[in-house]
Amino acid sequence: MKTLTRPPQTPVRPRAVADAPRRWPRRLAAIATVVVLIVAAIAAVWLSNIEPLATGPVTYSITEHGLHVERRDVDALGVTGTVQSLPMIRGMVFRYRFSITNTGRLPITIVDAGFPQSQGISTHAVQASPSLVQNPGAGSGFGPFAPFRLSPGDVAGLTMEVTVPRDACSAPGSFTSWYQEPVTYRVLGVVRNATVETGTEIRLEGTDATAC
């Protein structure tokens, strides 16, 4: 009687069991991609909704020689600040200051400020005091404007130069005014724009010389 012997054989695993280890890396990669996309979407929504810039507590008066400026304080109907009125002169150039504060939780970089335009009244930042907390004096700490870091809770001062075109028209009894300035800043590498109330209204009043 003959006995047949066979070499031991490796048990055959079901296909699902054999392929499972190969699927896990792909599944992990897909899950990681979804998580990254969700985090990026949340960050984008957060960045688009934060507004860290606000009006600072420090106010300034226009003190340039040769300008007749009338200043009055306003505190009514929820509005607090000053109104600085002066006669409009065609081609006039003057400066005024205001302060801003970072109310957010992250440091930001102030890149630029003002509304420069080829026609009409324009403004642009020419000086800055990056930290009024460290330089509390009315005129201290101001130097030529350059992008600067503004830490959470810190206050900075900006000097704006105003240019009135030579063909400006404003009849007696009328005026041109503004109380906000556009400010460009950067947070977490993203450049954003905000319109910040200055705490002071600049009012250029028309005269016989500016009537059209």
C-alpha positions in Angstrom: 0.0 0.0 0.0 1.5 3.3 -1.1 1.0 6.5 0.9 1.2 9.8 -1.0 2.6 12.7 0.9 2.3 16.4 -0.2 4.4 19.3 0.9 2.7 21.7 3.3 0.8 24.4 1.6 0.3 28.0 2.7 -3.4 28.7 3.5 -5.1 30.8 1.0 -6.5 34.0 2.5 -9.7 35.5 1.2 -9.2 38.3 -1.3 -10.7 40.9 1.1 -8.3 40.0 3.8 -5.3 40.0 1.5 -6.1 43.4 -0.1 -7.0 45.2 3.2 -3.5 46.2 4.2 -3.0 47.8 0.7 -6.1 49.9 1.0 -5.3 51.6 4.3 -2.6 54.0 3.0 -5.0 55.2 0.3 -7.8 55.7 2.8 -5.5 57.5 5.2 -4.4 59.8 2.4 -8.0 60.6 1.4 -8.9 61.3 5.1 -5.9 63.6 5.5 -6.8 65.5 2.3 -10.4 66.0 3.5 -9.1 67.2 6.9 -6.7 69.7 5.3 -9.5 71.0 3.0 -11.8 71.5 6.0 -9.2 73.3 8.0 -8.3 75.5 5.0 -12.0 76.4 4.5 -12.5 77.2 8.2 -9.3 79.4 8.2 -10.5 81.2 5.0 -13.9 81.9 6.6 -12.2 83.1 9.8 -9.8 85.4 8.0 -12.6 86.8 5.9 -14.6 87.8 8.9 -12.1 89.1 11.4 -11.8 92.8 11.7 -9.0 93.5 14.2 -8.5 97.2 13.3 -10.5 99.8 15.2 -10.3 103.5 16.1 -7.5 104.3 18.6 -8.0 106.3 21.8 -5.5 109.1 20.9 -6.8 112.1 19.0 -4.8 115.0 17.4 -5.5 118.5 16.3 -4.4 120.0 12.9 -1.7 122.4 13.8 -0.1 123.4 10.5 0.9 127.0 10.2 -1.2 129.1 7.8 -4.4 127.1 8.2 -7.4 128.4 10.0 -8.9 125.3 11.7 -12.0 125.2 13.9 -12.2 122.2 16.1 -15.2 121.0 18.1 -15.9 117.9 20.1 -18.9 115.6 19.3 -20.5 113.3 21.8 -24.1 112.6 20.9 -26.3 109.8 19.4 -23.6 107.3 20.0 -20.9 109.3 18.1 -17.8 110.4 19.9 -15.0 112.3 18.3 -14.0 115.7 16.8 -14.9 117.8 13.8 -12.0 119.8 12.3 -13.2 122.4 9.8 -11.0 124.5 7.5 -11.6 126.5 4.3 -10.9 124.7 1.1 -8.1 126.1 -1.0 -7.4 124.8 -4.5 -4.1 122.9 -4.6 -3.7 122.9 -0.8 -1.7 120.2 0.9 -1.9 119.6 4.6 -1.6 116.8 7.2 -3.6 115.4 10.0 -3.2 112.5 12.4 -5.3 109.7 13.9 -4.7 106.5 15.9 -5.6 102.9 15.3 -5.6 99.9 17.6 -5.4 96.1 17.1 -8.3 94.5 18.9 -7.6 91.0 17.6 -5.6 88.2 19.1 -2.9 88.0 16.4 -0.2 90.5 15.5 -0.8 92.2 12.1 1.4 94.3 9.8 0.1 97.7 8.6 1.1 97.9 5.0 -0.5 101.2 3.8 -3.3 103.7 4.4 -5.2 106.3 2.5 -7.2 106.7 -0.7 -4.8 108.1 -3.3 -6.6 109.0 -6.5 -5.7 110.9 -9.7 -8.8 113.2 -9.5 -10.5 114.5 -6.4 -9.2 114.8 -2.9 -6.7 112.2 -2.0 -4.9 111.0 1.2 -1.9 108.8 1.8 0.1 107.8 4.9 3.4 109.7 5.2 4.4 109.1 8.8 3.7 106.6 11.6 4.3 106.0 15.3 4.2 102.2 15.5 3.5 102.1 19.3 1.9 104.9 21.1 2.0 102.8 24.2 5.7 103.1 24.3 5.7 106.7 22.9 2.7 108.4 24.6 3.7 112.0 23.7 1.6 113.9 21.2 4.3 114.1 18.6 6.8 111.5 19.7 7.8 108.3 17.9 6.7 109.5 14.5 8.9 108.8 11.5 8.6 108.2 7.8 5.9 105.7 7.0 7.0 102.1 6.4 5.1 98.8 7.0 5.2 98.0 10.7 4.0 95.3 13.1 1.0 96.1 15.4 0.7 93.7 18.3 -2.6 92.7 19.9 -3.9 95.6 22.1 -1.2 98.0 20.9 -2.0 101.5 19.5 -0.3 103.2 16.6 -0.5 106.7 15.1 -0.7 107.6 11.5 0.0 110.9 9.7 -2.1 111.4 6.6 -1.2 113.9 3.9 -4.2 115.4 2.1 -4.0 116.8 -1.4 -6.8 119.0 -2.9 -6.7 119.2 -6.7 -6.2 122.6 -8.4 -9.6 122.3 -10.1 -11.6 121.5 -6.9 -15.1 123.0 -6.8 -17.1 123.7 -3.6 -19.5 126.5 -3.4 -19.9 128.7 -0.3 -22.1 126.9 2.2 -21.1 123.4 0.9 -18.3 121.2 2.2 -16.5 118.0 1.6 -15.8 115.8 4.6 -14.6 112.3 5.6 -14.1 110.5 8.9 -12.7 107.1 7.6 -9.5 105.9 6.0 -8.8 102.7 4.1 -6.0 100.7 5.8 -4.2 97.8 4.2 -2.8 95.2 6.6 -1.4 91.7 6.6 -2.4 88.8 9.0 -1.0 85.3 8.7 0.5 86.2 5.4 -2.9 87.3 3.9 -3.3 90.9 2.8 -6.6 92.5 3.8 -8.2 95.9 3.5 -10.3 97.6 6.2 -12.1 101.0 6.5 -11.3 102.5 9.9 -13.0 105.4 11.5 -10.5 108.0 12.4 -12.3 109.5 15.4 -12.1 112.9 13.7 -14.1 114.3 10.8 -12.1 116.5 8.4 -14.4 119.1 6.8 -13.2 121.3 3.9 -15.6 124.2 3.5 -16.3 125.8 0.2 -15.5 129.5 -0.3 -15.9 132.1 -3.1 -12.5 131.1 -4.3 -13.6 127.5 -4.9 -17.0 128.2 -6.4 -17.4 126.9 -10.0 
